[in-house]
Amino acid sequence: MAFGAVLAMAGCAAPAPPQLLKADGVERASVDSAAFRDELASFRNSAFTLGDALLASGGEGNVVASPGSLLIALAMLRAGATGEAAAENDAVLGLPAAGRDEAMNALLASLEEYDGDPGLVDEENPPAKPLMHTANGLFVGRSTPTGEDYLKTLAKHYGTGVYPVDFPDEAATKPALDAWVNRNTGGRIEKAPAKYDTRNTFSLLNAVYFAGVWETPFAAEATSDAAFATAEGTASVPMMHGSQYMAYAEGAGWQAVDLPYGEGFVMRLVLPARGSDGGAAAIKADVLAGVADALEAADPGMVDIALPTWDHKSSFDLREVFEHMGLRKTLETITDFDAIQPGVVLTQAAQDANITVAEKGTVAAAVTQINGMATSAPAEPERSITFDRPFHYQIVHTDTGLPLFMGKVTDPR
């Protein structure tokens, strides 16, 4: 459909897009997360797989990424996939065989208990109850047919705002994309991460924002410079110190704790054994699954912890990440996303992420963007013409109207 089956809703404040649309008559489904425990466990493991790929692509230095944001964005993309691309995503990411969209709805609904406006957060004093804001957006070419069933799925299970825009009008559309990103990350990320292309016909976005204080904040006066072993040698860094109750576990080559926030969230910290091969880079998805199981089973106890402060940001070309993961059909197909738009091919994919960790707590944000271009969106013809009899032709210079060549065809044999 073009937008015959969408309902205009309240306009968004400038500089947001002029209209927010959603599938006509479709309300967000209410789900019980308890009914999707196996699927949610699959999502956890999928996020570990995506985290592996993101951190590996970030190089040897500091890296911050959001596998959660990428998972949600890929789930929205998967909702419009068929054929080899669909099978490839399910196999590579380990997505649930059934109930995928319903389970993602349950995941998003569980996060919404902590929703709020990132723009109201005082990042110097994060909130006692953590704020966890997620947002899904789909910007679509105003004149490009977009699948009705796809829009219904996004409305029913993802709460996705759908914005009709004119991609060739970069002066209007790029600021709208950037405003959406800025608003949903509280200004921590100001612009959409993927390169703008006027040929695109859709842009799918997920934003994640987190702000929260530690359950037991670190005392600022206890922070002091301490040695930290880097690849180049030993560096002196600000190190926070404290003792508090938290889950602790250890295994072959690692120790780990769940450092709690005010409620609902922890920062999971995994420390490789001293001198272990690969260091932090060796903490892969299979290890993280074992760490998670061990910490979730552990009883909290008093732990003395020393933790550096940090303030990092990263950017990712997700097409490279997808290529390395083996999502080649996803990148190459011009047929398997027809449910989104006719002949869509993915053009850009990117993520920006940042995090600030200090004595009071943590503030972090990420945006994932996946863009596509419809390569075959045939419109219904208003007229028809068949050259089945003698005809005249010219080759014309359009600036001057000069006919450089002229002829007639009486028999094309």
SEKOL-972392 format. One record per residue: x, y, z of N, C-alpha, C in turn. Coordinates in steps of 0.05 Angstrom, whole numbers, padded with zeros to 5 digits, always signed. Each point is the difference from the previous one (the first is absolute). Example, Ala and Ser with C-alpha at 12.3 -4.5 7.8 and 13.67 -1.06 7.14 Angstrom:
2
+00264-00114+00156-00018+00024+00000+00018+00024+00000-00007+00021-00014+00016+00024+00001-00015+00022+00014
This chain:
413
+00017-00024+00000-00017+00024+00000+00017+00025+00000-00010+00022-00009+00015+00025+00003-00004+00010+00028-00022+00014+00007-00007+00004+00027-00030+00001+00003-00014-00016-00017-00029+00000+00001-00011-00012+00025+00016-00017+00013-00010-00014+00024+00016+00009+00025+00007+00026+00000+00012+00011+00024-00016+00023+00010+00003+00005+00026-00016+00020+00013+00018+00022+00010-00006+00025-00008+00016+00023+00009-00006+00004+00030+00021+00005+00015-00003+00005+00028+00010+00028+00006+00003+00006+00025+00008+00026+00008+00026+00008-00011+00003+00025-00010+00025+00009-00011+00021+00002+00021+00026-00003-00008+00022+00002+00018+00011+00028+00000+00012+00007+00023+00011+00027+00002+00024+00003-00019+00003+00024-00011+00023+00006-00017+00025-00004+00016+00022-00009-00012+00003-00006-00029-00006-00029-00007-00017-00013+00015-00007-00028-00007-00016-00001-00026-00004-00024-00011-00016-00002-00025-00028+00011+00004-00013+00009-00021-00026+00013+00003-00022-00019+00009+00002-00026-00005-00021-00019+00007+00012-00025+00012-00014-00012+00018+00006-00027+00010-00023-00018-00009+00007-00021-00013-00020-00019-00011+00003-00027+00012-00022-00015+00001+00002-00028+00008-00022-00015-00015+00003-00026-00001-00019-00017-00014-00029+00005+00011-00018+00003-00018-00028+00007+00007-00012-00021+00018-00010+00009+00023-00015-00017+00018+00016-00020+00015+00026+00001+00000+00017-00020+00013+00010+00012+00026-00006-00014+00023+00010+00009+00026+00023-00018+00008+00017+00010+00017+00022-00015+00011-00011-00024+00016+00009-00024-00006-00009-00024+00013+00010-00001+00029-00016-00010+00018+00008-00004+00028+00010-00029+00003+00024-00003+00010+00012-00027+00003+00010-00004+00028+00003-00025+00007+00010-00008+00026+00028-00012-00004+00021+00013+00011+00027-00009-00005+00004-00028+00011-00015-00008+00020+00003-00027+00011-00006-00022-00021-00015+00007-00020-00007-00019-00021+00022-00003-00021+00021+00015+00003+00021+00001-00021+00028-00004+00012+00002-00016+00021+00026-00002+00014+00021-00012-00019-00007-00020-00015+00019-00013-00018+00009+00020-00022-00019+00014-00011+00006+00020-00021+00018+00022+00011-00006+00010+00024+00016+00021+00012+00029-00010+00005+00002-00026+00008+00027-00011+00003+00015-00001-00027-00015-00006-00022+00012+00001-00026+00009+00028-00008-00016+00020+00008+00008+00027-00006+00026+00007+00015+00002-00009+00025+00024+00006+00016+00024-00012-00015-00002-00024-00009+00023-00013-00013+00005+00014-00027-00021+00009-00014+00004+00014-00025+00015+00026+00005-00006+00014+00022+00014+00024+00007+00029-00005+00006+00006-00022+00012+00028-00007+00005+00015-00004-00027-00013-00013-00019+00011-00004-00027+00005+00026-00013-00019+00018+00001+00003+00027-00012+00021+00016+00014+00001-00003+00027+00021+00014+00015+00028-00009-00008+00003-00026-00004+00026-00011-00010+00008+00015-00026-00019+00001-00019+00006+00011-00026+00006+00030+00002-00015+00015+00017+00005+00028+00002+00027+00006+00013+00006-00014+00022+00025+00006+00014+00024-00008-00017-00003-00022-00016+00022-00008-00017+00005+00020-00022-00021+00013-00009+00003+00020-00022+00010+00027+00011+00000+00003+00026+00009+00026+00012+00030+00003+00003+00015-00021-00007+00029+00002+00001+00011-00006+00028+00025+00008+00005+00014-00008+00024-00005+00019+00023-00010+00024-00005-00003+00020+00022-00026-00003+00015-00008+00022+00013-00025+00001+00015-00023-00002-00020-00020-00016+00007-00024-00003-00017-00025+00000+00018-00020+00014-00008-00027-00002+00012-00020-00004-00022-00017-00019+00003-00020-00007-00020-00026-00007+00013-00021-00002-00015-00026-00008+00010-00011-00024-00016+00007-00024+00008-00012-00024-00013-00031+00000+00004-00010+00011+00022-00029+00001+00004-00013+00017-00021+00011+00024-00006-00012+00017-00020+00001-00013-00028+00023-00013-00006+00003-00013-00026-00019-00024-00002-00004-00015+00022-00019-00022-00001-00028+00009-00006-00009+00022+00014-00027+00010-00005-00003+00009-00029+00020+00015-00010-00001+00009-00028-00001-00023-00019+00016-00021+00004+00000-00023-00018-00026-00015+00003-00012-00001+00023-00026-00013+00003-00021+00014-00016+00001+00027+00000-00019+00015-00017+00005-00005-00029+00025-00002-00008+00006-00006-00028-00009-00029-00007+00005-00018+00018-00008-00028-00004-00030-00003-00003-00015+00018+00013-00029-00001-00002-00010+00004-00029+00017+00011-00017-00007+00004-00028+00016-00017-00019+00014-00021+00011+00017-00017-00017-00013-00026-00007+00006-00010-00024-00008-00027-00008+00024-00014-00012-00004-00025-00009+00019-00014-00016+00027-00004+00014+00022+00002-00016+00026-00006+00011+00009+00020+00021-00007+00025-00003+00008+00021+00019-00013-00007+00028-00025-00008+00000-00013-00007+00025+00013-00024+00013+00005-00021-00016+00013-00024+00011+00028+00006+00010+00014+00017-00014+00028+00007+00008+00000+00015+00026-00018+00019+00004-00002+00015+00025-00006-00019+00023-00020-00017-00004-00007-00019+00021+00023-00018+00008+00015-00009-00020+00022-00019+00005+00024+00015+00013+00008+00022-00011+00024+00014+00010-00005+00012+00028-00024+00011+00004-00005+00014+00025-00013-00019+00021-00009-00024-00009-00013-00018+00019-00027+00010+00009-00015+00013-00018-00026+00012+00008-00020-00022+00004-00020+00004+00016-00021-00020+00005-00013-00009-00025-00006-00026-00002-00013-00010-00024-00029+00009-00002-00013+00006+00022-00028+00009+00000-00003+00021+00022-00020+00017-00004-00006+00020+00021+00021+00021+00003+00016+00005-00021+00022+00019+00002-00010+00028+00005-00020+00010-00015-00010+00027+00004-00015+00003+00026-00015-00020+00007-00014+00001+00026+00019+00001+00023+00022-00016-00001+00020+00000+00021+00015+00026+00001+00005+00013-00023+00014+00026+00000-00019+00021+00013-00026-00003-00005-00019+00018+00012+00002-00003+00031+00002-00025+00009+00002-00005+00029+00026+00013+00011+00022-00003-00014+00025+00012+00008-00002+00031+00002-00011+00012-00021-00003+00029+00000-00019+00009+00022-00022-00015+00005-00019+00008+00021+00013-00001+00027+00018-00020+00005+00013-00002+00026+00019+00024+00004+00012+00010-00021+00017+00023+00003-00016+00026+00004-00024+00001-00010-00016+00024+00002-00008+00007+00029+00003-00019+00018-00005+00007+00028+00019+00022+00010+00022+00003-00014+00021+00020+00008+00001+00023-00020-00020+00003-00016+00001+00020-00021-00002+00028+00011+00010+00019-00014-00001+00028+00007+00012+00017-00022+00001+00026+00005+00010+00019-00020+00030+00005+00005+00017-00010-00019+00029+00005+00004+00007+00030+00002-00016+00017-00013+00006+00028+00001-00003+00013+00027-00014-00014+00019-00004+00011+00027+00021-00010+00020+00018-00017-00009+00020-00011+00018+00022+00019+00006+00007+00004+00025+00024+00014+00008+00023-00020+00001+00016+00000-00020+00020-00021-00002+00022+00001+00021+00002+00023+00013+00019+00002+00023-00012-00014+00024-00026-00003+00001-00014-00013+00022-00021-00019-00012+00008-00024-00009-00019-00019-00012-00022-00007+00019-00023-00009-00010-00023-00005+00017+00003-00025+00017-00012+00001+00025+00001-00023+00018-00013-00024-00012-00023+00003-00013-00011-00022-00015+00010+00003-00029+00015-00020-00009+00012+00002-00027-00021+00007-00021+00009+00017-00019-00016+00007-00023+00011-00016-00023-00017-00016-00013+00008-00017-00023-00020+00006-00022+00009+00017-00019-00018+00008-00022+00008-00013-00025-00019-00014-00013+00004-00010-00027-00020+00011-00019+00007+00004-00024-00018+00011-00020+00006-00013-00027-00021-00006-00015+00003-00012-00027-00013+00019-00020+00014+00006-00022-00011+00018-00020+00005-00011-00028-00019+00005-00018+00003-00008-00028-00007+00024-00017+00020+00011-00014-00004+00022-00018-00003-00012-00028-00022+00006-00014-00005-00012-00026-00005+00021-00021+00008-00005-00025-00006+00018-00022-00030+00004-00003-00008+00025-00001-00028+00006-00001-00015-00013-00024+00014-00003-00023-00012-00010-00024+00007-00029-00005+00014-00013+00018+00009-00028-00004-00020-00019+00014-00010-00020-00014-00019-00019+00014+00015-00014+00022-00013-00001+00023+00010-00014+00024-00020-00021+00008+00010-00024+00006-00018-00023+00005-00019+00004+00023-00026-00004-00004-00020+00003+00020+00005-00019+00023+00005-00026-00006+00005-00019+00021+00024+00006+00016+00021+00011-00013+00024+00008+00015-00006+00022+00019-00015+00021-00008-00007+00022+00017-00017-00010+00024-00017-00019-00006-00017-00011+00021+00017-00015+00021+00020-00015-00009+00017-00014+00019+00016+00020+00017+00010+00021-00012+00015+00020+00015-00018+00014+00020-00025+00006-00007-00018+00013+00018-00008-00019+00023-00005-00025-00007-00011-00019+00020+00021-00009+00020+00025-00003-00009+00020-00012+00018+00024+00018+00007+00005+00021-00015+00024+00016+00004-00007+00029+00008-00025+00009-00002-00007+00027+00007+00015+00020-00017+00005-00007-00025+00018+00016-00018-00015+00024-00011+00012+00023+00003-00010+00024-00014+00008-00001-00029-00019+00005-00018+00006-00001-00029-00004+00028-00011+00022+00011-00012+00000+00028-00009+00003+00001-00030-00020+00011-00015+00004+00003-00029+00016+00025-00006+00021-00003-00016+00018+00023-00006+00007-00001-00030+00013+00021-00009+00010+00001-00028+00031-00002+00002+00011-00024-00004+00028-00004+00002+00016+00018-00020-00010+00005-00025+00016+00018-00017+00003+00028+00011-00018+00008+00018+00001+00026+00012+00017-00002+00026+00027-00001-00004+00018-00003+00023-00002+00022+00020-00006+00024-00009-00001+00023+00017-00022-00002+00021-00021-00015-00007-00022-00004+00019+00002-00027+00015+00008-00021-00014-00001-00027+00011+00023-00006+00019+00024+00008-00007+00023-00006+00017-00003+00013+00028-00009+00026+00001-00004+00011+00027-00022-00014+00015-00020-00011-00014-00021-00015+00014+00011-00026+00012+00017-00014-00015+00013-00024+00011+00018+00007+00024+00015+00021-00003+00018+00009+00022-00015+00008+00024-00023+00014-00004-00016+00008+00023-00012-00023+00015-00008-00021-00014-00010-00025+00012+00022-00012+00018+00024-00002-00011+00022-00012+00015+00007+00017+00024+00002+00026-00004+00007+00019+00022-00020-00002+00023-00026+00000-00008-00021+00000+00020+00000-00026+00017+00005-00023-00014-00003-00026+00013+00026-00009+00014+00021+00017-00001+00025-00006+00015+00007+00023+00019-00019+00018+00004+00005+00023+00018+00023+00017-00009+00006+00000-00026+00021+00017-00011+00028-00013+00002+00002-00024+00011+00026-00013+00001+00010-00008-00027-00019-00006-00018+00007-00005-00028-00017+00020-00016+00013+00017-00015-00015+00022-00013-00009-00006-00028+00013-00019-00013-00007-00005-00028-00003-00030-00006-00016-00006-00020-00003-00027-00009+00027-00011-00009+00007-00025+00008+00027-00009-00005+00007-00007-00029-00020-00008-00016+00006-00009-00027+00002+00024-00019+00017-00002-00020+00003+00021-00020-00026+00004-00015-00007+00025-00003-00026+00006-00014+00003-00004-00030-00021-00012-00011-00001-00006-00029-00027+00007-00010-00002+00019-00019-00026+00009-00010-00015-00022-00016+00014-00022-00007-00013-00021-00015-00015-00020+00018+00005+00002+00026-00013-00019+00019-00031+00005+00000-00014-00022+00007-00029+00002+00002-00010-00010+00027+00018-00010+00017-00007-00005+00028+00025+00002+00018-00005+00008+00025+00021+00000+00020-00012-00010+00026+00010-00022+00010-00010-00013+00024+00019+00007+00023-00011+00009+00022+00017+00009+00023-00009-00012+00026+00019-00005+00017-00005-00006+00028+00019+00017+00017-00011+00011+00021+00016+00016+00019-00003-00013+00028+00022+00000+00014+00000-00010+00028+00014+00021+00017-00012+00007+00023+00012+00019+00018-00003-00011+00028+00022+00001+00016+00000-00009+00027+00012+00020+00019-00012+00005+00023+00012+00017+00020-00009-00011+00027+00019-00005+00018-00006-00010+00027+00023+00003+00019-00007+00002+00026+00021+00002+00020+00005-00029+00010+00024-00003+00011+00006-00026+00013-00018-00003+00025-00006-00024+00007-00015-00005+00024+00016+00011+00024+00026-00003+00000+00017+00012+00019+00021+00016-00015-00003+00026-00002+00019+00017-00015+00028-00002+00012+00020+00003-00017+00028+00002+00009+00004+00028+00012+00015+00001+00021+00007+00025+00013+00021+00014-00017-00005+00025-00008+00019+00014-00017+00027+00003+00013+00000+00003+00026+00026+00004+00014+00016-00026+00000-00013-00023-00006+00015-00025+00000+00012-00006-00027-00006+00017-00020+00012-00003-00026+00028+00010+00000+00019-00016-00010+00028+00009-00001+00013-00013-00024+00022+00012-00008+00015-00011-00023+00012-00027+00007-00002-00018-00019+00011-00027+00005+00010-00011-00026+00017-00021+00001+00012-00011-00024-00021-00017-00015+00001+00001-00026-00017-00016-00018+00018-00010-00023+00000-00026-00003+00017-00012-00021-00012+00003-00027+00013+00013-00019-00009+00003-00027+00019-00016-00018-00008-00001-00026+00017-00014-00020+00027+00013-00002+00002+00026+00005+00025+00014-00003+00016+00001+00026-00012-00008+00022+00014+00002+00025-00019+00007+00023+00010+00010+00021-00017+00007+00023-00007+00030+00000-00026+00006+00003-00010+00027+00001-00012+00006+00027+00000+00026+00007-00012+00009+00025-00028+00010-00007-00021-00011+00013-00028+00008-00007-00015+00005+00026-00021+00017-00001-00018+00003+00024-00014-00026+00006+00003-00010+00024-00012-00026+00008-00019+00005+00024-00026-00009-00005-00019+00002+00022+00003-00024+00018-00006+00003+00026+00002-00021+00020-00025-00001+00017-00008-00025+00007-00023-00003+00017-00005-00029+00007-00017-00005+00020-00008-00027+00008-00030+00000+00002-00012-00020-00013-00029-00002+00001-00009-00028-00008-00026-00006+00005-00011-00026-00007-00005-00002-00030+00010-00021-00011-00006-00005-00029+00005-00030-00006-00010-00009-00022+00005-00028-00009+00028-00002-00010+00014-00021+00008+00027-00005-00008+00002-00029-00010+00015-00004-00022+00004-00028-00010+00028-00001-00013+00010-00024-00002+00025-00003-00015+00000-00027-00014+00016-00001-00021+00002-00024-00016+00027-00003-00012+00003-00017-00019+00026-00005-00013+00009+00025-00015+00019+00014+00011+00011+00023-00013-00015+00026+00004-00018+00001+00020-00015+00026+00004-00011+00002+00028-00004+00025+00008-00016+00007+00024-00021+00020-00010-00023+00002+00014-00021+00018-00009-00017+00008+00024-00011+00025-00003-00020+00010+00020-00023+00013-00015-00022+00001+00014-00023+00017-00009-00003+00023+00018+00011+00023-00008-00001+00025+00016-00028+00013-00003-00016+00001+00021-00028+00008-00003-00004+00030-00002-00020+00007-00017-00011+00027+00000-00023+00002+00019-00013+00023+00002-00021+00004+00019-00021-00022+00000-00009-00009-00023-00018-00023-00003+00000-00008-00029-00006-00026-00004-00006-00009-00027+00024-00005-00019+00023+00010+00006+00023-00003-00018+00026-00004+00017+00019-00013-00013+00027-00003+00012+00020+00006-00022+00024+00008+00008+00022+00000-00019+00016-00026+00004+00000-00017-00020+00015-00025+00002+00029+00005-00008+00018-00006+00017+00028+00005-00004+00015-00027+00000+00015-00006-00021+00014-00025-00003+00029+00005-00003+00016-00011+00018+00029+00005+00001+00015-00026-00008+00014+00001-00023+00016-00024-00008+00022-00005+00021+00008-00025+00002+00023-00007+00018+00025+00014-00009+00016+00008+00019+00025+00013-00007+00018-00017-00018+00009+00011-00022+00017-00015-00018-00015-00019-00019-00027+00001+00000-00016-00018-00017+00004+00008-00029-00001-00020-00018+00003+00005-00028-00024+00017-00010+00006+00021-00014-00021+00016-00012-00011+00022+00018+00003-00002+00026-00010+00020+00018-00030+00003-00003-00009+00026+00000-00029+00005-00002-00012-00009-00026+00017-00001-00022-00010-00009-00026-00007-00029+00000+00009-00016+00020-00006-00028+00001-00027-00006+00014-00012+00021+00011-00027-00003+00012-00021+00000-00021-00005-00024-00012-00018-00003-00022-00028-00008+00009-00018-00004-00020-00028-00005+00007-00004-00025+00017+00015-00021-00006-00003-00025+00016+00009+00004+00029+00021+00016+00004+00009+00006+00027-00021+00017+00014-00011+00020-00014-00019+00018+00012-00026-00014+00008-00008-00020-00015-00023-00016+00007+00005-00014+00026+00024-00012+00004+00006-00013+00025+00002+00020+00023+00012+00024-00005+00001+00020+00020-00028+00008+00009-00018+00004-00019-00027+00008+00007-00014-00021+00017+00003-00025-00007-00012-00021+00015+00011-00001+00029+00026+00003+00002+00013-00002+00026-00009+00024+00018-00001+00024-00011-00007+00023+00016-00029+00000+00008-00017-00009-00019-00029-00001+00007-00006-00021+00021+00018-00020+00003-00004-00020+00021+00014+00007+00026+00017+00021+00000+00016+00007+00023-00016+00016+00021+00005-00005+00025-00011+00016+00021+00018+00024+00005-00012+00024+00003+00016+00024+00004+00016-00002+00026+00024+00011-00001+00018+00001+00023+00016+00026+00000+00013+00006+00022+00016+00024+00001+00025-00003-00017+00004+00019-00018+00023+00000-00018+00014+00027+00001+00026-00001+00002+00016+00024-00001+00007+00004-00029-00007+00023-00012+00004+00004-00028+00016+00025-00006+00018-00001-00019+00014+00023-00010-00006+00002-00030-00011+00022-00009-00009+00002-00027+00007+00027-00012+00013+00002-00023+00007+00026-00011-00025+00014-00010+00002+00026-00002-00021+00016-00014+00007-00001-00030-00020+00004-00017+00006+00002-00029-00022+00015-00014+00007+00011-00023-00018+00015-00016+00008-00005-00029-00014-00018-00014+00008-00010-00026-00023+00002-00020+00007+00000-00026-00019-00001-00021+00011-00016-00024-00017-00012-00015+00008-00016-00024-00020+00004-00022+00009-00005-00025-00017+00000-00023+00006-00026-00016-00020-00011-00013+00002-00025-00014-00012+00002-00028+00014-00010-00020-00012-00006-00026-00012-00028+00002-00026-00002+00003-00013-00026+00004+00000-00017-00024+00003+00011-00024+00002-00017-00024+00025-00018+00003+00022+00011+00010+00024-00016+00004-00005-00021+00021-00015+00007+00021-00006-00019+00022-00017-00023-00011-00020+00007-00016-00018-00020-00012+00016-00019-00018+00018+00012-00016+00016-00016-00018+00017-00021+00016+00012+00009+00021+00017-00018+00016-00016-00021+00014-00025+00006+00007-00017-00019+00013-00012-00021-00019+00002+00006-00026-00011-00019-00020-00028+00007-00009-00009+00025+00005-00027+00009-00010+00002+00011-00028+00010-00017-00018+00005+00009-00028-00025+00003-00016-00019-00019+00003-00025+00002-00015-00016+00025+00009+00002+00006+00026-00013+00024+00010+00010+00025-00014+00026+00000-00006+00012+00024-00013-00004+00000-00030-00004-00023-00012+00000-00002-00029-00028-00002-00012-00020-00010+00015-00026-00006-00012-00014+00025-00010-00015-00003-00022-00018+00021-00009-00029-00010-00001-00004-00024+00012-00027-00011+00000-00010-00008+00028+00018-00005+00019-00009-00012+00025-00011+00021+00020+00001+00025-00007-00013+00021+00017-00022+00014-00015-00012-00014-00019-00023+00011-00015-00024+00007+00019-00001-00015+00022-00022+00006+00019+00002+00028+00012+00025+00011+00000+00003+00027+00009-00006+00020-00023+00016-00002-00021-00004+00016-00024+00009-00017-00024-00011+00005-00023+00007-00016-00024+00030+00002-00007+00013-00023-00002+00028+00000-00009+00019+00014+00018-00005+00001+00026+00018+00015+00018+00027-00014+00002+00021+00016-00002+00027-00009+00005+00011+00018+00023+00015-00012+00019+00011+00015+00022+00023+00017-00010+00001+00025+00007+00020+00018-00010+00020+00008+00021-00009+00008+00024+00018+00007+00022-00011-00012+00025+00019-00006+00019-00007-00008+00027+00022+00009+00018-00007+00012+00023+00020+00012+00017-00010+00001+00029+00018+00001+00019-00007+00005+00028+00020+00019+00012-00010+00018+00016+00016+00017+00018-00008-00007+00029+00020-00001+00017-00005-00006+00029+00019+00016+00017-00009+00007+00024+00018+00013+00019-00008-00008+00029+00018+00004+00019-00005-00006+00028+00018+00017+00018-00011+00008+00022+00015+00014+00021-00005-00015+00026+00021-00009+00013-00001-00014+00025+00016+00015+00021-00013+00007+00023+00013+00016+00020-00010-00009+00028+00007+00016+00021-00006-00008+00027-00030-00003+00005-00016+00018-00012-00029-00001+00006-00015-00021-00016+00009-00005-00024-00015-00019-00017+00009+00000-00028-00019-00005-00018+00007-00005-00028-00021+00014-00018+00010+00012-00022-00018+00010-00021+00011-00011-00026-00018-00011-00017+00009-00011-00026-00022+00003-00020+00008+00000-00025-00019+00002-00022+00010-00014-00025-00018-00009-00017+00008-00012-00025-00023+00003-00020+00008+00002-00025-00019+00001-00022+00009-00019-00022-00018-00017-00009+00005-00018-00023-00018+00009-00023+00012+00001-00023-00015+00009-00024+00006-00019-00023-00022-00009-00013+00002-00017-00024-00016+00013-00022+00014+00006-00022-00013+00014-00023-00003-00019-00024-00020+00006-00016-00005-00016-00024-00011+00017-00022+00002-00011-00025-00010+00014-00023-00017-00019-00016-00024+00008-00007-00017-00016-00017+00010+00002-00029+00007-00023-00011+00011+00000-00027-00021-00006-00022-00023-00009+00009-00022-00005-00020-00026+00004+00014-00010+00024-00003-00026+00006+00011-00019+00010-00021-00010-00018-00018-00015+00009-00023-00026+00014+00008-00006+00022-00012-00025+00014+00004-00020-00009-00021-00025+00003+00007-00021-00007-00019+00000+00020-00023+00002-00009-00025+00001+00019-00023-00026+00015-00003+00003+00026-00006-00024+00016-00006-00006+00000-00030+00019-00005-00016-00004-00001-00029+00016-00024-00011-00005-00007-00025+00016-00021-00013+00004+00008-00029+00022-00010-00011+00007+00005-00028+00016-00024-00011-00007-00008-00024+00013-00023-00013+00009+00009-00028+00026-00001-00005+00011+00008-00026-00002-00024-00019-00024-00005-00010-00004-00023-00018-00007+00009-00028+00009+00024-00007-00004+00011-00027+00021+00021-00005+00004+00009-00024+00021+00020-00006+00000+00024+00019+00024+00007+00009+00002+00022+00019+00025+00017-00006-00001+00024+00011+00021+00020-00002+00017-00001+00025+00026+00007-00002+00017+00002+00024+00020+00022-00003+00010+00010+00023+00021+00020+00001+00019-00006+00024+00024+00010-00003+00018+00001+00024+00004+00030+00005-00009+00009+00023-00002+00029+00006+00018+00008+00022+00014+00022-00004+00016+00013+00022-00020+00015+00017-00004-00008+00025-00022+00011+00016+00004+00029+00007+00025+00009+00005+00004+00028+00008-00008+00019-00022+00004-00007-00025-00006+00018-00023-00023-00009-00017-00009-00025+00004-00022-00010-00017+00010-00008-00028+00026+00000-00004+00011-00006-00027-00003-00029-00006-00013-00008-00022-00001-00028-00008+00025-00008-00014+00018-00014+00014+00025-00008-00012-00004-00022-00021-00019-00017+00005-00007-00020-00019-00030+00000-00003-00009-00008-00024-00029-00002-00006-00005-00022-00020-00021-00014+00002-00005-00021-00019-00028-00010+00002-00006-00021-00016-00025-00013+00002+00005-00030-00004-00017-00016+00012+00001-00029-00003-00026-00009-00014+00004-00010-00023-00023-00012-00014+00000-00030+00001+00024-00012+00004+00002-00029+00003+00025-00005+00017-00003-00008+00025+00024-00002+00017+00017-00025-00005-00006-00016-00020+00016-00024-00005+00027+00008-00012
